[in-house]
Each structure stands twice: as C-alpha cells, then as structure tokens.
C-alpha cells in the first residue's frame, strides 16, 4: 500500500515540476519587455557598425525613472583564476544625426590586464572580464542601442537611488 502511494507521488513529481516551470517569471532581460514606442524609435539608430555587434535594450516603464540608472558592462567571457582581471576600453557616446538620440560604442582592443599571483591548482573557472562600466539615464521611452566589438559581450543592470540625505555643514 505504501509502495503504491510512493509510486503515484513519484509519477506526479515531473508534472508538478513542469507546471512550476511554466508559471515561473523569466528574469528581466533586453527582450523580455517589448515596448511599441521603443520599437518605432529603433529605426532611427544605425543597424550595423563595422567590426561590432549591435545590442538593443528595451527597458520596462517604471514609476520614477529619474531614481534609476542603467549600467552598461562590456567585456569578454573567458577562463579566469584567482588573479584580478580587467579589460581595456570605455563606452563612447555617439549621436544619431537629426534625432538627438544617443547610442553607445564600446571602444576596446580586447586586451586583458591581470595580477600575477600564484593560484592554487584547479582554480580556473569560467568568468567574465569587464571593461570600464558606464551609468546612463534610465529611459523606457527609447531603446538603448550599444555596439560592442565582435568577440565581446554586453551585460547590464539597473541601479536604484536611495532616499536623499541632508548634508551637514561644517
């Protein structure tokens, strides 16, 4: 009798897992929230840039967008160890002529700098080596267009401001 119940419960487990996975919300991503206005404005931006991959981030509308910033992080996925690493490069703003819109180009040669510590054996693991990140205005009304050199990738995150504080005069 107990064996039958256990078998029935075991048979239900994959079904429950599938139902939970179907209900799960995906993490906020560049393509998770298509915005019709942003899609229309995307036509103004360049579609290609020689030697670069284009990324488009469409941000969801927030109640107080002035209290948020978007951080752009360009870099390269590679094997890392216990040494600290960084990559050359910075984001350069470029204007869309006649529109007043800005897009960003990561200027980088892909050169990685590293400390030279002796790491323990088997300390190598997959990682991401970033170039200098950039904070830009959060604006859900326009797409954020970023060009990154071929072979590199773009990551991003949203920053939220805390409450304002009064400064003490001395």
C-alpha positions, 0 to 999 in steps of 0.5 A, spaced: 500 500 500 505 504 501 509 502 495 503 504 491 502 511 494 510 512 493 509 510 486 503 515 484 507 521 488 513 519 484 509 519 477 506 526 479 513 529 481 515 531 473 508 534 472 508 538 478 515 540 476 513 542 469 507 546 471 512 550 476 516 551 470 511 554 466 508 559 471 515 561 473 517 569 471 523 569 466 528 574 469 528 581 466 532 581 460 533 586 453 527 582 450 523 580 455 519 587 455 517 589 448 515 596 448 511 599 441 514 606 442 521 603 443 520 599 437 518 605 432 524 609 435 529 603 433 529 605 426 532 611 427 539 608 430 544 605 425 543 597 424 550 595 423 557 598 425 563 595 422 567 590 426 561 590 432 555 587 434 549 591 435 545 590 442 538 593 443 535 594 450 528 595 451 527 597 458 520 596 462 516 603 464 517 604 471 514 609 476 520 614 477 525 613 472 529 619 474 531 614 481 534 609 476 540 608 472 542 603 467 549 600 467 552 598 461 558 592 462 562 590 456 567 585 456 569 578 454 567 571 457 573 567 458 577 562 463 579 566 469 583 564 476 584 567 482 588 573 479 584 580 478 582 581 471 580 587 467 579 589 460 581 595 456 576 600 453 570 605 455 563 606 452 563 612 447 557 616 446 555 617 439 549 621 436 544 619 431 544 625 426 537 629 426 534 625 432 538 627 438 538 620 440 544 617 443 547 610 442 553 607 445 560 604 442 564 600 446 571 602 444 576 596 446 582 592 443 580 586 447 586 586 451 586 583 458 590 586 464 591 581 470 595 580 477 600 575 477 599 571 483 600 564 484 593 560 484 592 554 487 591 548 482 584 547 479 582 554 480 580 556 473 573 557 472 569 560 467 568 568 468 567 574 465 572 580 464 569 587 464 571 593 461 570 600 464 562 600 466 558 606 464 551 609 468 546 612 463 539 615 464 534 610 465 529 611 459 523 606 457 521 611 452 527 609 447 531 603 446 538 603 448 542 601 442 550 599 444 555 596 439 560 592 442 566 589 438 565 582 435 568 577 440 565 581 446 559 581 450 554 586 453 551 585 460 547 590 464 543 592 470 539 597 473 541 601 479 536 604 484 537 611 488 536 611 495 532 616 499 536 623 499 540 625 505 541 632 508 548 634 508 551 637 514 555 643 514 561 644 517 
